[in-house]
Amino acid sequence: MTTATRDLAGLTDRIAEIAPGLRVETGPGATGPYAYDASNYRVPPRAVVFPRTADDVVAVLRACREAGVPVTARGGGTSMAGNAVGPGVVLDFSRYMNRILDIDEEARTARVEAGVVLDALRSATALHGLDFGPDPSSHSRCTLGGMIGNDACGNRSVRDGRTGGHVVALEIVTADGVRAVADHTGLHPVDPADGALVARLEADLKQLVGENLALLRTELGRIPRQVSGYQLHHLLPENGFDMARALVGTEGTCAVVTAATVRLVATAQASTLLTLGYEDVVEAAEDVPEILRWAPSAVEGMDEAIVATMRARRGADSVTGLPEGRAWLYVELEGDDQAAVNARAAELLEVLAAQGRMTGGRVVESPAERRSLWRVREDGAGLAARLVDGGESWPGWEDAAVAPENLAAYLRDFRKLLASHELTGVLYGHFGAGCVHVRIDFDPATETGRTVMRRFLTEAAALVVEHGGTLSGEHGDGRARSELLQVMYSHRMIAAFAAFKKVFDPEGLLNPGVIVAPAPLDADLALRELPLLETSFGFPHDEDGFAGAVRRCVGVGRCRSDAGGVMCPSYRATGEENDSTRGRARMLQEMVRGEAIEDGWRSTEVKDALDLCLSCKACSSDCPVGVDMATYKAEFLHQHYKGRLRPRSHFSLGWLPRTSALAGYVARPVNALLRGPLGKLLARAGGVTTKRRIPAFASRRALRKTLRTAKAAEPAKAVLFVDSFTRAFRPEIAGAAGRVLADAGVPCTPQDGLCCGLTWVSTGQLNTARKIMARTVAALDNGDDRPIIVAEPSCAAALKRDVPELLGTEAARRVADRVHTFTGALTDLADEDWSPPPLPENVVLQTHCHEYATFKGRRPADLLRRLGVRGVDEAEGCCGLAGNFGFEAQHYDTSIAVADLALKPRLDRLDGRPVIADGFSCATQIDHLAGDQDIRALHLAELLDPAADQPGETT
């Protein structure tokens, strides 16, 4: 046992002694994801602790002080400046200390624990007509504790300012384990026995302020977004010795915040959004002073690179409502009367048009369009990280701010500075507050690139100070900019900051290296040059292959959202960082790096992190940087099990297309066997759960019969690909699909006997998958350029994406270009005058995750609405079965937990509405959840079948 290991064991033993039952995790499998946040840095912690109460925090801080071990508090881990990583113990507040303790509607306040996610608070306060004002773009996963640590602002900071302006009181624990409350009048002990300690601390602070009155009055609080350093001016006599405001923005370096009482604001009664186009961001910034005269609630800016990337990743219709231009402003106006707000918007447009800078402007009236536009802006950090051309960009200078009236001049000079260093920046941010977020194409992996980065950051700091600005406007200084505080502040102010921290944390154990005694800005950078790994997938969109692919994750953490989109079902079910897309990507980055995880593809820690990934592919669409964890998992499993015994389910489920084809010849006896006692024995032997009924195999005779009905009488315009699931379990879908397509003017010829290889991909048997795919491509790429229509969405997605990426041939790409889902075929290929049979007014819909992720802009919900279904209640999220995942015995409980998030609640309140689910997995899960209630999911083809007397009847 090494000394470090022995010391760590002593620390964990001491924590267990004074806080029995407190969850403490050590080892690379648990701590790996916590070595990163959303910044450029990697600082592996020795342990991660998950407190449930303030007393747990006291215990950890006391134990760490005894051992001399640093402590870093962490919320959602979305810090872009390196504020949420540290070398000692990381306290993860998001896992358990995430309770809303009280909402006082009359006082308009809420008391929350530090780990409460902002959207959770906003959802709770909305029931009272109230809101928490500051709204960072990471609102779906950032925590109140993190917002307090950084003094976060957000999109509507023009109206609501910084978090500090909304804090009433902070409940803190000091470095020596004393609990206190900081409010607008000072510090107060929670335990009267600590009164003398708190009084001495307060006296030391007052002495510090008294010795630096002129300094605090002249150097701090100059512009609205001056977040850099400590906000000591709030301790001035004229500000009432406001300890709560002074501790906001200290980034966990002075005390650990466990809870807060925050002030709420009334929800706006009326609002409208204007989108304004410009030739460039400088022109847009020139109009900001005039816009601010109209008292907007938000003035947000972004350039064309972000919009182009969004459209490339999620489809052209993912961004609508923008006027012509290469840069845009969003301007939101609010008020009590919608007509008055609309009138102000129209008048503002006229005034701006007269200014002559706009290329166009419009009022966005559609709520759906507004949501779409705000999502583009909110995903800015991720979208800018990996652009449509494959280029990468990084934070580091992503948070500078100036007075809004100086913004245009600053941006003009800033772009000159970028050009002088031959760098490119993607610009976006809170233009109404003068705060500019920019990601820059630094090269932090090489010594030369790091030298350029350091030189640029030093000059950028001098530039923003020259324009009267601040290094940080809401993200905090962290490891990225703390070293540069000496450029912005006098030596006396730097000394005052150090003295302030020393009063609270004399031994320097709280988040060391940040603000005071800063770490070098180019120390502990995560990126470095790595060797190329030999892989089966080509990863054509990533310059460094697999290493470049997993490097896509930059930590913005959208996968930790509880709502919106589909990503990440396993995280939503378990709440564990390691079960998020980000956590898994970070573990893969650790594997590629080869330090903490030394056994590469053989790593059990990485295998465990990937275990609960459902391979739903939602991250490939929902993740702003396009992480595709399903593909990474397939590659890892392929490499991990090379020359080793695989799990039994990889054979029983991975080879299902082959075994099901054989079962079709003797379907009746096989089905009888599987439904008897022997069936459960076979399931156990194959690693399959016995809690599910194995779907019945269809006979070859039924298949032949249905294929005859699917074949068009007239010349075929398309190929109907009969996939393995349709062939084996529900051939009637092929018949219905053929009839619907013929009725819609797209007669098809069925193509049977081929397979997309999906089950071999999802179980990581890529050599076999490649052989299956090559055979399929050879059969389909025969000079025929007709569309290929696939009724099973997962197989369509495999042909569209997995086949070309695994085979890497022109033939595979030609086949992929022809592939349509059933929904896509009716959207793109059907006759314009086609109308379906009468449809129900309302349906419940479960969209297959692979269809959602792969076929952008071709969603079943949109088609159903266009065909006349008024109410489409879509279960937003994964069904939980996810191919082989939910059939594997060890994954059954997680599968059901995922279904409970969105699908099961809708099945519980069907009220006679039909359920539509094109995916075989989705339909099987629905049958498992509600089959005993005589509820059966319909494929869209069955709903639209012209030969059915009622929706779902088959011929």
N, C-alpha and C positions, 0 to 999 in steps of 0.2 A: 504493500500500500504506500503510495507517495504521500509526501507531506501535505500537498494540496488536497488530496482525497481524504486524508485523516482530518484536516482542518474542516473540510466541508461536512464530514460525518459528525464532527463535534458540534458544528453549528446547527445541523438539522436535529441532532439529539437534544440540544438545548431548547430549540423552538418547540419540539415535541413535549419537553418537560414542562414548559411554562404555558403552552397552548395546546393541550391534548386534542387530537382530532383535526388540527389545522392541516390542510392539504399542502404539502411541499413536494415539488417535483425536481428531480435532478437527472443528469445524464443527457446526452445529445438528442435522444429521441423526444425528450420533453422540452428542453431548453433551446433547441435549434431555431425554431420559429421566432423566439424572443430575442435572438441576436440582432434582429432587424426591426425597423419601423418603415416609414415610407421615405426615408432619407437615403443618402449615399453611403451610410455607415453600417458596419457590422461589429458589434461588441458582444461577444458571447457571455451570458450571465452564468454564475455558478449554480444558481437555483432560481426557481420560480415559485412564488407563494400565492395562494388564492384565498385571501382573507374573506371572512363572512361578517365580521363585526369590527368596530373600532378597537375593541380590546385585543383582537387578533393582531391588528396593526401595531398596537402598543407592545405586544409580546415580541413581534419580529424586530421592531426597532431597538428594543432593549437587548435582545440577543445579538443583533448585528453590531451594536455599539460595544458590547463586551468583547466581541471577536474582531472588531475593527474592520467589518465588512461593509462596503457601500450598499446603499438602497436606492432603487429607482422606482418611482410610482408610474404606473402605466394604465391607460384607459383602453381606447380602441386601437392603439398602436399605429395611428395614421399620421404621426408627426413627420414633417418633411425636412426638419432641421436636425434630427438626431436627438431630440429631447427625451425619447422614450426607450432608450437602450442604455444599459449600464453593466459594469463588470462584476457586480456582486449579486445581490438578491433583487429580483424584479417582483414588484407587487402588482398582480393583475386584478384590478378592481372590477373589471367588466363581467367576470364570470359569476360572482355571487353578490357583491355589494352594488346591486343594481335596482334597488327598491325606491319607489316614490313614496316617501314617508307621510307627506301631507300636502293637500292643496287647499289653501284658504281663499275661497272665491271673493269674500268681502275685502280682505286685505290685499288681494291680488298677489299672493306669494305662493311659492311651493318650496317644500323641504325635500331634498333628494340626496341619495347616496352618490358617491363620486363616480360609480360605474354605470349610472343611468345613461342610456343612449338618448341623444337629443330628441329623435323622432318619437321615442316612447313617452317622453315628457310632453311633447307637443300634442300627441294623440290624446293623452289624459286631460290636458288643460283645454283642448278644443271642446270638450263636452261642457265646459263652463263658459265658452265664448272667449277664452283667453289663449295667449301664446307666449312662448319665450322668444324675445326679439332676435338676438343674434342667431344667424342660420348659416353656418359654414356649408360648403358644398358637400362635405362628408357627413351631413346631418343624419343619414340613415345608419351610421355606425360610430360616429365620434361620441365620446362621453362628456358629461358635464365636468367631470374632474379634469379631463384633458383640455376642455375649453377654458377652464379657470387657469390651468397651468400656463397656457399660451396667451391668455387674454384674447381669445378668438373673436372674430367679427362675423363676416359672411356677406351674402349677396345683398342683404338689405341694411348694410351698415350705414348708408346715408341717413336712414331713418332711425336705426336702433343703436348705432355705435358699437362699442366693444362690450365683451362679457362683463368686464369690471363695473360698468355702469348699471348692471342689473343684479349685482350681488349685494345681498343684505347682510349676510353673516357666513363665515366659514368655520366649520368644525375641523380642527387640525390636531395632529400629533407631532410634537417636536422630536428632534433627533434623539433626545434622551428619554423618549417615551412618555412625555407629559401631554395630557389632553387639555385643549383650551378652545375657546371660541373667540374668533376675531370678528369684530363688527365695526361700525362707523365711529365708535367711541374708544376703541382700544382692544386690549386682550383680557380675557376673563377665564379663570380656571374652571374646568368641569368638576374636579374634585377639590373641595375647599382646602384639603391638606397640601395642595400644590400652590396655594395662594402666594407664598413667599417667593417661590421660583418664578412664577409668572410676573409678579410685581417687579422683581429684579430685572427680568428680561425687558419689560416695558420701560423701566427706568433707563436702561442702557440705550434703548432705541431713542428715547427722548433726548438723551445727552448727544447721541450721534446727530440727530436733526438740529439741535441747538448749535452745534459746532459747524454746520454746513448750510445755514439758512439761505445765504445768497446764492450758493452753488445750486441748491435744489430749485430755487426760483428762476434761475436763468437758463439752466441746461435741460430741464425736464418739462414735459407737457407742452412743447412748442407747437406741435401739429396733432390733429385728431388721431392719427395712426402711429404715434410714437410708442411702440411696444418694446423696443430694444432696451436692454438693461433692466434695472429695477425702478418701479414707479414710486420713488421715495417722496415725491412732492405731495402725495396724499397724506403724509405724516406732518406736513407743515401746520402750524397753529391755525392759520386761516382755513385749513381744510379739516380741522377737528380731530387730528390724529386718527385718521381712518385706516385702521389696520387691515380691514377686509380688502379695501381697494389696493393697499400697498402689497399685499401678498398675492393678489391676482397677477399672473404673468411672471411669477418667480420660477416657473418650470420645475417645481418639485425640488428646488435647491435649498430651500429654507425650512420647509415644513411639509408634512404629508397631509393633504386634504382628504378627509373621509366622508364629509357631507357638506351640503351648502343650503342656505335659504336664499332663494332668488326671487327677484321681482318679475311679475308677468305683465303683459300688455294686452289691451283689447284687440280682438281680431278685426281686421278691416272689413267694413260692410260692403265696400265696392272697390274694384280695381280694374285696371286695364294695362295691357302690355304693348309697347311700341317697339318695333325693330327698325333700326336705322342703318343704312349701308354707306360705306365710305371706301375710298381708294386705298387707304392704309390707316394704321392705328393712330398715327400722329394727327391726321385729319380728324379722326373721331375724337381724340383727346381735346382738340381745339374747341369743340362744341360743348364740352362738359361744363364749363362755367355758366353758359347760358342755360343749359338743362337744369342745373342746380337751382337756378332762380325759380323754377316751377315746383319746388319742394317734392321731388320724386322720392319714392321709397327705395328704389334701386336704380343704379346706373352701372351696368356690367359691360365689359368689352372683351372681344376675342378676335383673333385673326383667322385667315382662310384655312390654314393648315389643320386646325381642329375640326372644322366643318367637313373638309375633304376626307379626313380619316374616319369620322363618324359615318359618312355616307358609304365609304368603301367597306367598313366593317359590318354595318347593319342595314345596308340597302339605301337606295336613293331617297326613298320616302321617309327615312328616319329623321331627316331634317327638312322641314317645310316651313314656309312663312317668312323666309329671309328675303329681303329685297336684293337687287343686284349690288355687288360690291366685293371687296377683298378683305374687308374688316367690318365689324358690326358692333353696335351698341344695343343693349336691351335697356329700355327705360320703362319702369313700372310706376304708375301713378295710382294713388289710393285716395279714398274719401268716404263720406257717408252716403252719397247719392250717386248712383251709376250714371245718370244722365249728365250730372255736373262733371264727373270724372271724364266721361267721353268727350265732353265739350272742351275741357282743358287739353286732352290729348290731341284733338283736331287743331286747336289753336297753336299748340307747341309744334306740331308738324309744319304748320304754315310758317312759323317764325324760323325754324331750322332750315326750311327750304329756301327762305329769303337770304339766309346766311351764305348759301351757295356751296357748302362743303359736302352735303349728302349726295350720294348717288341714287338714293331712293329711301322711302320710309313708308311704313304701314302700321295700322292698328291690328293686332292679332286678336280676333274675336273668338276663335274656336278654342274651347278649353283643352281639347286633345292636342292642338297645335302648340298651345302654351306649354303644356307638360313636356312635349317633345323638345321644344326649344330650351327650356330650363334644364332638361337632362343633358343636352349638348354642353351647356355651360358648366354644369355640375361635374361632368366627367372630364373636364378640361385637363386636369393633371394626368389622368391615365391616357387620354387620347393623345396628348402631346408627348407622352413618353415613348411611344412606338408609332411613328407616323405611317401613312399609307405607302410611302416610298421605302419603308423598312428602316429608315433612320431612327437612331435612338437619341434621346435627350434626357438631361438630368437636372435635379434641383441643385440648390447651393446658393443661387441668387434669385430665388423665386418669390421674395416677399418684400422687396423694397417699397417704400411709400414716400410720397412728397405731398405738399399741399395741392389740392386739385387744380388750382389756378397755375401751378408750375408743371403740371403733368406733361403737356405737349412738349415743352422745352426739354424736360428731362428725357422723354422718350426719344426725341430727336438726337440728343447727345449720346444716349445709351446705345442707339443703333450704330452710331459712328464708332463707339467703343467696341461693340461686337465685331464690326467689320475690320477694325484695326488688328484684332486678334484672330481673324479668319474664322470666326465662330458664327453660328446661326442660332437665333432664339425664337421660340414659339410663344407669342404673347397673349395673355388673357388676364382678367382680374377685375377688381372693384374700382373701376375708373372714377366713379363718383366720389370715392374716398381717397383717390390718388394712389391707390395700392395696386402694384403691378406684379402679377405672377408670370414668371418666364422660365421655361425649361430650355436648357442650352446644350448643344451637341459637344459637350466636353468629352475628353477621352481619359476617364479616370483610371483605366486599366494599365496605362503605360507611364513610365517615368516622365517622358516628354509631355504627355497629355496632362499629368498632374502639375508639372511646372507651369504650363500655360494656364491651367485652371487657377492656381494660386496667384499668378500675376494678374489675371483678369479680375478675380474677386477683390484683390487689394485696390486695384484702380476703380472698380465699380463702387466700392465703399467710399472712396474719395469723391467720386462723381455725385453720388446721391447726397452726401453731406454738403457738397458745393451748391446743390439745388435746395438746401434747407430741409432735407429729408431724413429718413431713418432706415437703418439696415433691415429692420423687421417691422411689418405692419400688422401681423396677426399670428404668424407661425412660431414666433419666439426665435431666440438666437441659437439655441441648441449647440451642437458641435460645429455646425456649418458657419456660424457668424460670430460666435463669442470672441474668438481671437481678434476680430475686426472692430470690436467695441472701442479699442484704443484709437481708431481712426475717427470715430464719431464723438467721443467724450474726452474731456481733459483728464490728466493724470489724477487730479484730486477727486473727480467723480468716480473713476475706476477704483480708487482707494475707498471711497464711501460705499460703493457696492460691496467690496470685500469686507468692510467692517460690518455692514448690515448682515451679510451671510454669517459672519463669525458669531454675531450675537445669538443667532438661532442654531447654528451648526458649527460649533468651535472646532470639531475634529474633521470637518469637510467630508462627511460620509453621505450626504444627500445629493444624489445625481452629480457626482464629481465630473469635472471637465466642462461644465456648462456655466456660462456667464462669468463666474469668478474662477481664477486659476484655470483658464480655458485650455482644453486640448488643442493641438494644432489642427487647423481646419482640414488638412490633408492626411491626418492620422486615422487609422482604422477604417479606411475606405473599403467598401465591400468588393468593388470590382477589381479584377486583376486578370492578366492574360492566362488562359487555360488551354490545355491541349484539346484538339478535336476528338470526340468520341465516335467510334464506329457504331452505327445504329442501323436498324432495318428501315425505319421511316426516314425519309429524306429531309424533312423539315425545310422545305424549299423557301419559306418566307423568313428564315432566320439564318443570318450570315454565318454564325458559329455553330450551326447544327443544333444538337440537343442542348448544349450549354447555353446557346443564344435563346433557344425556345423557353427554357425554364427561367432565364433571366428576364423574360417579359414581365414577370411579376415585380412591380416596384413598390408594393406594399400599400396602395391606396385603400385596400380593404373593402371594396364594394361587395365582395363575397361574404362579408359579415353582416349584411343587411338582413333584416327579418321580413321584409316585404319588398315588392317591386321586382319584376323579372322572375327568373327561375333559380338562378345561382344563389347560394350553394345549398342543395337540399340536406346534405349530411350535417353541415354546420347549423342549419335551422333546426334540425332535430336534436342535436347534442349540445350546442352552445360552446363547443370546444375549439380553441384556435387551431389545434392540430387537425381538426376535421374540416377546416375551411380550405378553399382553393389556395389562399395565400399561405396558410400553414404548410400545405403539401408542397407548394412551389418552393418555399424556403427550405424545406427538408431536402428537396432535390438539388437546390443550389448548394447546400452543405455537402451533399454527396459528391457533386461535381468538383467542389473545392478540395475535398479530400483531407481535411484537417481533423475536425471533431468526429466526422464519420470517415473511417479509414478503409472500410471494406467495399466501397463502391457499390456496384450492382448487387452484391450479395448482402447488402445491409438489411438487417431485420428491422431497424428503426424506420427506415424509409418504407419498407413493406408494410409495417404497421400503420404508418401515416396514410398510406394509400388505400388501406383495407376498406374503409367505409366510403370511398369515392364510388358513386353509383355509375360513373362513366356516362353521365347524362348529356355531356357536351354543352350544357347551358353556359358554362364559363367562356366558351369560345365565342359566344355572342354577347353575353352580359358583361363580361370583364372588359373594362375600357382598353386594356392592352392586348386582349385576345388570347389570354392563356387558354390552352386546350388540354386540360388535365386528363381527359379520357385517353387522348393519344399518348401523353407522357406515361400514364399508368400502363397502357398496353406495351409500350417499349420497355418499361422497367420490368414488367412480369416476364416478357420474352427473355431479357438478359438475365434476370434473377434465377430463372429455372433452367437455364441452359445446362444440360448434362445432369439435371437433378430430378428427383421425383416430384411431380406436380400434385397439387390438391386433387382429390377425386372428382370434385365438381368440374374441373377443367376438362375432364373426359366425358362425364355424364351430360353436361350442359354445353360445353364447347364443341362437341362433336354431334350435337343434336340434329343438324341438317342431314347428316349421313344416317344416323340411327332412325330418325323419323321417316326417312325415305323407305327404309326396310320395313319399318312398322306398318306403313301404309298397305303392304301386301297382306298383312295378317292383323288388320286393325282391330277387329272384333275380339279375338282372344287376347290380344295384348292389352286392350282397354279393360277387359274383365280381370285380367291378372293384376294390373296396376291398382284396381280399385279394391282388391282383396287384401288379406293380411300380408301376402308376399310382396305386395306393392310397397308397403312401408319398409320392409326389410331391404328391398332394392333401393329405395330412396335413401335410407341411412347409409347403405353401402356406397352410394354415389355422392355422398355429401350434400344431399338435397333435404330440405326441411320436410318433416312429416305433417306439418301444420297446414299445408296446402294440398289441395287435390290436384293431381297431375292432369293437365288438359287432355281430353280425349283425342286420339289420333283419327284423322279422316282416312277413309279407305281409298285405294287407287281408283276404284269404280266411281266413287263420288267425285273424285278429281276429274276423271275423264268426262263424266257427264257435264260438270260445270264448265269445263273448258270448251265443250261443244257449244254451249249457250253463250260463252264469252266471245266466240269468234264472229266477226262481222260478216254479214252477207255481201256487203259492198266492198270495194277496194280499200284496204286498210291504210289509214294515214299515220298510224303510230303502232308501236310495239307495246303490248301489255306484259311487263315482266312479272312472271308468277314466282314470287319469292318463296323461300323455304318455309316460312311460318304460315303463309297463306296456303301453300300446297299441303302442309302437314296437318293443319288444325282447322282451317276455315276456308276451304276451297270455294264456298258459296260467295265469298267476297269477290273473287276473281270474276265470277259470273255476273254479279251485280255491277261491278266496275265496268265490265265490257258493255253491258246494256246501257248504262248511264252515259258512257263516253260516246257510244254510237248515237244515242238520242241527242247528244250535245254536238253532233257533227264531227266527232273524232273517232271513227270506226278503227278498231284495233285488231291486230293478230296476236294471240297469246304466245308467249315464249316460256316454255317450261323446261325444267331440268338443269337450270343454272342457279348459282348461289353467289351472293355478294361477299361472303367470307366473314360477316360481322361477328359471329360467335367465336371464331378463332381469334379475331382481333381483340375482343373484350376480355378474353382469357389469356392474352399474350402469347398465342401460338402463331407467331407471325410467319414462320417458314411455310406452314400449312396454309395459312391465309393467303400468302402470295401465290401459291400454286392454284388454289381455288379461284382467286381473282384473275389470274392470267388466263385460265381456261374460259372464264366468263367473258373477259374482254375479247379474246380471240373469236368467240362465237358472235358477239355483238358488233364488233368493228369489222364488218364484212362488206363495206362499201355502202351500207344502208345509212342514210342520214336522218331517218324518221325519228321523232321523239320517242323516248323510252319512258313509259309511265309505270310507276311502282306503287301498288296499293298500300304496302307496308312502309310507313315513314322511316323506320330505322334502317331498312335495307336501301331505301332511296338515298338516305344520307351517306351510307357506306359507299355506294356506287359513286355518289357525287364528290365525296371528299377523301375517304380512306383509300379507295382504290387508286386514284392518281398519286396520292402521297406515298403509298407503299410501293407501288410498281414504278412510278416515275417515268412512264413511257408516254409518247405522243398518242399511242392508241388508247391508253387509259384516259388521257385527258379528253380525247375526242368522245369517248363513251360518256364520260362525266358531263360534258357539255350538253348532251342530249337528254339527261335524266330530269324527270319531273315527278313530283308527288302527285297523288290523285287531285288534291286541292289545287296544286300549281297548274295541272293540265286543264282543269275547268276554268281557272282564272285566265290563262294565257291562250289556250287553244280552242275553247268552245266557240260555237257560232254566236255572233252578237245577239241574234234574235232568239236564242235558246231559252226556254223557260222550263223549270223542273215541275214535277207533280206538286200538288198542294202540300205545304209544309206546316208543321206546328208553329205556333206563335212564339213559343219559348222552349229553349233547350238548355241542358247542362253540357258543357264541353270540357274534355280533357285533351289538350294538345300534346302530342308526343314531343318530348324534350329535343330529340334529334331533328325533328321537323322545325321546331321553334328556333334551334340554333343554326341550322344549315340553310334553310330556304327562306331567306329574308324577304319580307313583303308578300309572302304567299301563305298567309295564315288561315286556317279553317274558320276562325271567328269572323274574319273580314268577308270571306266568301258566303258564309251563312247569312250575314246581315245583307249582303248585296242581293241574295236570292230571296229575301223577304222575311227572314226570321227576325222578329222584333227584339226579343230578349235572349241574348247569348250570355249565360252565366258561366264564365270560364274559370276553371280551377287553376289559378295562377301558381304553377309549381309542378314538381315532378310527382308522378303517381306513386313512386316508391318501389315499384317492382323492378324496373330498369333492367330488363333482359334477365341474365343469369343471376344478378345481384340478389333479388328478393327470394329466389328459389334456394339460395345457399343457406344451409342451416344456421350458420353463425350470423347471418345478416337479416334474419326474419324480423326481429324486433325493431331494428332500425328501419326496415322497409315499411312496417306498419306506422312507426312514428312519423315518417315522411308523409305517408298517406293522410295521417291525421291533421296535417298542416292546412291542406286546402281541399283535397278530393273528398275525404270522408265527411266533412261538414256539409258539403253540397249533396252528397248521397243521402244524408240524414234528413234533408228538407227538399226532396224532389218535387213533391206535390203533383205527381203525375207527369212531369216533364220527361221526355226521352233524354237518354244520356248518349252523347256522341264521343267515340274514342276510336280513332283510326289505328292506333298502335296495338299490336297484339298484346304486348306487356300491359298496357293501360287497361285494355278490355279484360284481361285475366285478373288484374288486381281488383277491378270493379266487381267482377263475378265473385271473387273471394270475399270482398267486403260486404256485398249486398245481394249476392245470389240467392240467399235464403229468403229474401224479400221479393223474389221473382223479378229482380232488376237485371237486365242484360244490356250491355253497351252495344250500340249500333255503330258500324262503320259508316262514314259519310255516304259511301256508295249504296248501302242498304237504305238509308234515309231517302235518297234520290232515285232509287230504282223504279223505272217506269212500269215494270212488270209486277210490282207489289201492290196489293189492294190497300194495305196499311204500311206505314213506314216500318221497315225491319223485316217484313215478310220476305222470304226467299223463294225463288223458283227452282 
